[in-house]
Amino acid sequence: MEDLAAEVASATAGDQRTQLVAKFIHEAVEGGRIGSLFDQWDIFVDKLLSLAGESEGSTEHAIRDVACGVARVSSEIPSREDAFFLDPRSTAAFRVMDLIARLPTNDVATRVLCEVIKASTNLSFSGDLVFYVTAPQERRERAYGDREPDPSQILGVFDGIVTNRYGGEKASLL
């Protein structure tokens, strides 16, 4: 995990870094190692943010790129239909929210979370992120500390995606 963190930290911020994270998540899913990846996620994040802070002076871009990389492959992360929280996709959403907690301000957290939701390839994953943002305060604090992303902006982005995807269907609830 520390080697991956060093590789991700040395990649160019933006799409290159996001693709690298997405590739690693994809390979973990294919190799049946997604659970162990998220078990060791804190090691990866701590090392990455340490290296990013030293080289870039800010960890915001690293957090955004990693979270968007997870979101890009969120449709590939397995999820059991009967599991509510204890499945890899929900764990991935929780780990993304843990990254959001490390952002410097609520405005930055809102902006990054909107980007992550837009990058997501799975509505269930995005829905988990929205759930964390709109949960009661004690649950929010457990999920991502004292960050308070703007729920109306987050819901606006999510609602826009749902409307674009399902708004034109005759059987749509919209």
VMD Tcl script that draws the C-alpha trace (Angstrom):
set ca {
  {0.00 0.00 0.00}
  {2.87 2.35 0.70}
  {4.36 1.59 -2.73}
  {1.01 2.36 -4.34}
  {0.81 5.61 -2.38}
  {4.27 6.61 -3.60}
  {3.30 5.78 -7.20}
  {0.05 7.74 -6.97}
  {1.78 10.70 -5.28}
  {4.41 10.86 -8.01}
  {1.83 10.77 -10.82}
  {0.70 14.02 -12.37}
  {-2.26 15.52 -10.54}
  {-5.55 15.17 -12.33}
  {-6.54 12.54 -14.85}
  {-3.28 10.57 -14.72}
  {-3.54 10.12 -10.97}
  {-7.27 9.36 -11.15}
  {-6.70 6.70 -13.82}
  {-3.93 5.11 -11.78}
  {-6.20 4.76 -8.74}
  {-9.06 3.45 -10.93}
  {-6.71 0.88 -12.47}
  {-5.54 -0.32 -9.06}
  {-9.13 -0.64 -7.78}
  {-10.10 -2.49 -10.97}
  {-7.21 -4.93 -10.52}
  {-8.14 -5.47 -6.86}
  {-11.72 -6.28 -7.87}
  {-10.57 -8.70 -10.58}
  {-8.10 -10.35 -8.22}
  {-10.65 -10.71 -5.42}
  {-8.61 -8.41 -3.18}
  {-11.02 -5.47 -2.86}
  {-11.86 -6.25 0.77}
  {-8.22 -6.38 1.81}
  {-7.51 -3.20 -0.15}
  {-10.08 -1.29 1.89}
  {-8.83 -2.96 5.09}
  {-5.42 -1.38 4.40}
  {-6.82 1.89 3.00}
  {-5.64 4.00 5.96}
  {-2.03 2.99 5.30}
  {-2.38 4.09 1.68}
  {-4.09 7.38 2.51}
  {-1.70 8.38 5.30}
  {1.35 7.75 3.13}
  {-0.20 9.42 0.07}
  {-1.21 12.56 1.94}
  {2.17 12.77 3.61}
  {3.95 12.57 0.24}
  {1.47 14.90 -1.48}
  {1.81 17.46 1.29}
  {5.59 17.43 0.89}
  {5.63 17.69 -2.90}
  {2.54 19.77 -3.68}
  {2.16 21.71 -0.46}
  {-1.53 20.78 -0.44}
  {-3.35 17.50 -0.25}
  {-6.59 18.73 -1.89}
  {-5.70 17.54 -5.40}
  {-4.52 14.15 -4.16}
  {-7.76 13.63 -2.24}
  {-9.86 14.67 -5.23}
  {-7.94 12.43 -7.63}
  {-8.10 9.36 -5.38}
  {-11.80 9.84 -4.62}
  {-12.61 10.33 -8.32}
  {-10.53 7.26 -9.17}
  {-12.63 5.16 -6.81}
  {-15.81 6.70 -8.24}
  {-14.79 5.91 -11.83}
  {-14.78 2.20 -11.12}
  {-17.59 2.18 -8.55}
  {-19.80 0.12 -10.89}
  {-17.14 -2.62 -10.88}
  {-16.93 -2.87 -7.09}
  {-19.08 -5.82 -6.02}
  {-22.10 -5.28 -3.84}
  {-24.44 -7.82 -2.31}
  {-28.09 -6.94 -2.76}
  {-28.93 -8.00 0.81}
  {-26.05 -6.08 2.41}
  {-26.74 -2.56 3.58}
  {-23.35 -1.37 4.81}
  {-21.00 -4.32 5.02}
  {-20.17 -4.74 1.37}
  {-17.21 -3.45 -0.65}
  {-19.13 -0.72 -2.54}
  {-20.52 0.80 0.64}
  {-17.08 0.50 2.22}
  {-15.65 2.36 -0.79}
  {-18.16 5.18 -0.26}
  {-17.26 5.31 3.43}
  {-13.55 5.48 2.56}
  {-14.24 8.33 0.12}
  {-16.06 10.21 2.88}
  {-13.07 9.63 5.13}
  {-10.98 11.38 2.47}
  {-13.50 14.24 2.32}
  {-13.02 14.71 6.08}
  {-9.38 15.53 5.45}
  {-10.13 18.50 3.18}
  {-9.39 21.94 4.64}
  {-12.84 23.61 4.42}
  {-16.50 22.79 3.96}
  {-16.55 24.64 0.61}
  {-13.68 22.53 -0.71}
  {-15.35 19.38 0.65}
  {-18.57 20.30 -1.18}
  {-16.78 21.01 -4.45}
  {-14.73 17.81 -4.34}
  {-17.72 15.68 -3.38}
  {-19.71 17.12 -6.31}
  {-16.83 16.14 -8.62}
  {-16.75 12.63 -7.13}
  {-20.50 12.15 -7.62}
  {-20.19 13.32 -11.23}
  {-17.31 10.87 -11.78}
  {-19.22 7.94 -10.29}
  {-20.30 5.14 -12.59}
  {-22.82 3.74 -10.10}
  {-25.91 5.41 -8.61}
  {-25.77 3.19 -5.54}
  {-22.25 4.41 -4.77}
  {-23.28 8.04 -5.32}
  {-26.40 7.43 -3.27}
  {-24.25 6.21 -0.38}
  {-22.27 9.47 -0.57}
  {-25.50 11.49 -0.55}
  {-26.73 9.38 2.38}
  {-23.63 10.26 4.40}
  {-24.03 13.98 3.63}
  {-27.71 14.03 4.60}
  {-27.48 11.70 7.62}
  {-28.13 12.99 11.13}
  {-25.18 14.85 12.67}
  {-23.90 12.01 14.88}
  {-23.71 9.68 11.87}
  {-22.04 12.35 9.75}
  {-19.40 12.89 12.40}
  {-18.65 9.17 12.55}
  {-18.42 8.99 8.78}
  {-16.32 12.03 8.06}
  {-15.55 14.10 11.12}
  {-16.38 17.77 11.33}
  {-16.62 18.50 7.59}
  {-20.09 19.67 6.55}
  {-20.47 19.62 2.77}
  {-23.47 21.63 1.55}
  {-26.32 19.09 1.23}
  {-28.29 21.21 -1.22}
  {-25.39 21.37 -3.69}
  {-24.67 17.65 -3.29}
  {-28.34 16.75 -3.77}
  {-28.54 19.08 -6.77}
  {-25.71 17.24 -8.52}
  {-27.15 13.83 -7.65}
  {-30.67 14.83 -8.70}
  {-29.31 16.14 -12.00}
  {-27.64 12.80 -12.71}
  {-30.80 10.86 -11.85}
  {-32.93 13.19 -14.00}
  {-30.55 12.91 -16.96}
  {-30.44 9.14 -16.68}
  {-34.10 8.35 -16.01}
  {-36.13 11.50 -16.70}
  {-37.11 10.54 -20.24}
  {-38.41 7.07 -19.47}
  {-42.18 6.53 -19.43}
  {-42.02 4.46 -16.24}
  {-39.91 7.08 -14.52}
  {-40.81 8.21 -11.04}
  {-39.63 11.68 -12.04}
}
mol new
graphics top color blue
foreach p $ca { graphics top sphere $p radius 0.5 }
foreach p [lrange $ca 0 end-1] q [lrange $ca 1 end] { graphics top cylinder $p $q radius 0.2 }
display resetview
